[in-house]
Amino acid sequence: MVDGDEDETRRILRGLEEADALALGGRTDDAIAAYIDLVPRAERAFPHDRLLLAVALDRFSAALSVVGRFDEMAEVQGRAIRVAEGAGRSAEELARMRISLGDRWRDNGRLDEALRAYAAAAEGVEIETGTAHPVVVEAGIGMAECAAELGRHGDALRTYRWVVPAARRAPGEDGVTVRRAETGRAASAAVRRRRVAAVVGAALIFGAVVAVFWEQLA
């Protein structure tokens, strides 16, 4: 490598650190401008270090999410996942990147998109690990919570049906995670019970009204 290449390498690495600092410091627009300049330069300077490019894209995606540039955020994060996959990253690492995408969608109220990202994360790693794995549990809880926030408590309960026991069996089982899953399941179950009771009550009232009507006609 010639001296000019070494200088460019150092400038890019320093620039990525500065862009990260801008993002952390709340100067998101400045960070985005820096990433736009640095990502293609990093791709040229590190053709064999795809992980560094994936990390840069992931952080770029996070900054775009903060300012609500959702379509660009999803495109950049999708590319980060593809680059990481091409670099031979593990299914768990790829799942965590998909969970990050789900979190960003969810933080910005895009629950359907978030649910799909969490589902892809769970499916991508479950084949290798089974359900009793922290990453699968995290993605599953995200799926269930998004379904509940969308008012789809039946879907949420179907997900909690495997998430809760998986959380209890996961290596390094975290009591906080288990309680989160159990609390979410209980909340969705309570809503479902109230809805069923309301439907049954309405049916009984309707039946009583019909009976009275027919009595009056008789």
C-alpha positions in Angstrom: 0.0 0.0 0.0 1.4 3.4 -0.9 1.6 6.3 1.5 -1.4 8.0 -0.2 -3.5 5.0 0.4 -2.5 4.9 4.0 -3.3 8.5 4.5 -6.8 8.0 2.9 -7.4 5.0 5.1 -6.6 7.1 8.2 -8.8 9.9 7.0 -11.7 7.6 6.4 -11.4 5.9 9.8 -11.1 9.3 11.5 -14.0 10.6 9.5 -16.3 7.6 10.5 -15.4 8.3 14.2 -16.3 11.9 13.8 -19.6 11.1 12.0 -20.5 8.8 14.9 -19.6 11.5 17.4 -21.8 14.0 15.5 -24.7 11.5 15.6 -24.3 10.9 19.3 -24.1 14.6 19.9 -27.4 15.3 18.2 -26.0 16.9 15.1 -27.8 14.4 12.9 -27.9 16.4 9.7 -24.1 16.9 9.9 -23.6 13.2 10.6 -25.7 12.2 7.6 -23.7 14.5 5.3 -20.5 12.9 6.6 -21.8 9.4 6.1 -22.9 10.2 2.5 -19.3 11.3 1.8 -17.6 8.5 3.7 -19.5 5.4 2.8 -18.5 5.3 -0.9 -14.9 6.2 0.1 -14.9 3.3 2.6 -16.1 0.9 0.0 -13.3 1.9 -2.3 -10.6 1.9 0.4 -11.6 -1.3 2.1 -12.7 -3.7 -0.7 -12.0 -6.7 1.5 -13.2 -5.4 4.8 -17.0 -5.7 4.2 -17.7 -5.7 7.9 -16.5 -2.1 8.3 -18.7 -1.0 5.4 -21.7 -2.8 7.0 -21.1 -1.1 10.3 -20.8 2.3 8.6 -24.1 1.6 6.7 -25.8 0.6 9.9 -24.9 3.8 11.6 -25.8 5.8 8.6 -29.2 4.1 8.7 -29.7 5.0 12.3 -29.0 8.7 11.6 -31.5 8.7 8.7 -34.1 7.2 11.1 -33.7 10.0 13.6 -34.7 12.6 11.0 -37.6 10.6 9.6 -36.0 9.7 6.2 -37.6 6.2 6.4 -37.4 5.0 2.9 -33.7 5.9 2.7 -33.2 4.4 6.1 -34.7 1.0 5.1 -32.7 1.0 1.8 -29.4 1.7 3.6 -30.1 -0.8 6.4 -31.1 -3.4 3.8 -27.8 -2.8 2.1 -25.9 -3.1 5.4 -27.6 -6.5 6.0 -26.7 -7.7 2.4 -23.1 -6.5 2.8 -22.8 -8.3 6.2 -24.3 -11.4 4.8 -21.8 -11.3 1.9 -19.0 -10.9 4.5 -20.0 -14.2 6.0 -21.4 -12.8 9.2 -23.4 -15.2 11.4 -27.1 -15.7 11.4 -27.2 -14.1 14.8 -25.4 -11.0 13.7 -27.6 -10.6 10.7 -30.7 -11.1 12.9 -29.5 -8.3 15.3 -29.2 -6.0 12.3 -32.8 -6.8 11.3 -33.9 -6.2 14.9 -32.2 -2.8 14.7 -34.3 -2.1 11.5 -37.4 -3.2 13.4 -36.6 -1.0 16.3 -36.2 2.0 14.0 -39.5 1.4 12.2 -41.2 1.0 15.5 -39.7 4.1 17.1 -41.2 6.0 14.2 -44.7 4.4 14.4 -44.3 2.2 11.3 -45.5 -0.9 13.1 -46.3 -3.1 10.1 -42.8 -2.6 8.7 -41.3 -3.2 12.2 -43.3 -6.4 12.6 -42.0 -7.7 9.2 -38.4 -6.9 10.2 -38.7 -8.7 13.5 -40.2 -11.7 11.8 -37.4 -11.8 9.3 -34.9 -11.6 12.2 -36.6 -14.5 14.1 -36.8 -16.7 11.0 -33.3 -16.0 9.9 -31.7 -17.3 13.1 -34.3 -19.8 14.5 -33.4 -22.4 11.8 -29.9 -22.6 13.4 -30.7 -22.0 17.1 -34.3 -23.0 17.7 -36.6 -20.6 19.5 -34.9 -20.8 22.9 -32.2 -18.2 21.9 -32.0 -14.6 23.2 -32.0 -13.1 19.7 -35.1 -15.1 18.6 -36.8 -14.2 21.9 -36.0 -10.5 21.4 -37.4 -10.6 17.9 -40.5 -12.5 19.0 -41.3 -10.1 21.7 -40.9 -7.3 19.2 -43.4 -9.1 16.9 -45.9 -9.6 19.6 -45.7 -6.1 21.0 -46.1 -4.6 17.5 -49.2 -6.8 16.9 -50.7 -5.7 20.2 -50.0 -2.0 19.4 -51.8 -2.6 16.1 -54.8 -4.0 18.0 -54.1 -7.5 16.7 -54.1 -9.2 20.1 -55.0 -12.6 18.7 -51.8 -12.5 16.6 -49.9 -11.2 19.7 -51.1 -14.2 21.8 -50.1 -16.7 19.1 -46.6 -15.3 19.2 -46.4 -15.1 23.0 -47.5 -18.8 23.0 -44.0 -19.7 21.9 -42.1 -16.7 23.1 -42.8 -17.0 26.8 -41.5 -20.6 27.1 -38.6 -19.8 24.8 -37.6 -16.9 27.0 -37.7 -19.1 30.1 -35.4 -21.7 28.4 -33.0 -19.3 26.6 -29.3 -19.4 27.7 -28.6 -16.7 30.2 -32.3 -16.3 30.9 -33.0 -12.8 31.9 -35.8 -12.3 34.4 -36.5 -8.9 33.0 -37.0 -10.4 29.5 -39.3 -13.2 30.9 -41.4 -10.7 32.8 -41.7 -8.4 29.8 -43.0 -11.4 27.7 -45.4 -12.5 30.5 -46.7 -9.0 31.1 -47.3 -8.5 27.4 -49.1 -11.8 27.1 -51.3 -11.0 30.1 -52.2 -7.6 28.7 -53.2 -9.0 25.3 -55.2 -11.8 27.0 -57.1 -9.3 29.1 -58.0 -7.3 26.0 -59.1 -10.4 24.2 -61.3 -11.4 27.2 -62.9 -8.0 27.3 -63.6 -8.1 23.5 -65.1 -11.6 23.8 -67.2 -10.5 26.7 -68.4 -7.4 24.8 -69.4 -9.5 21.8 -71.2 -12.1 24.0 -73.0 -9.3 25.9 -74.1 -7.6 22.7 -75.4 -11.0 21.3 -77.4 -11.6 24.5 -78.9 -8.1 24.4 -79.8 -8.5 20.8 -81.3 -11.9 21.5 -83.4 -10.4 24.4 -84.6 -7.6 22.2 -85.6 -10.0 19.4 -87.5 -12.2 22.0 -89.4 -9.2 23.3 -90.2 -8.1 19.8 -91.6 -11.6 18.9 -93.6 -11.7 22.1 -95.2 -8.4 21.2 -96.1 -9.7 17.8 -97.6 -12.9 19.2 
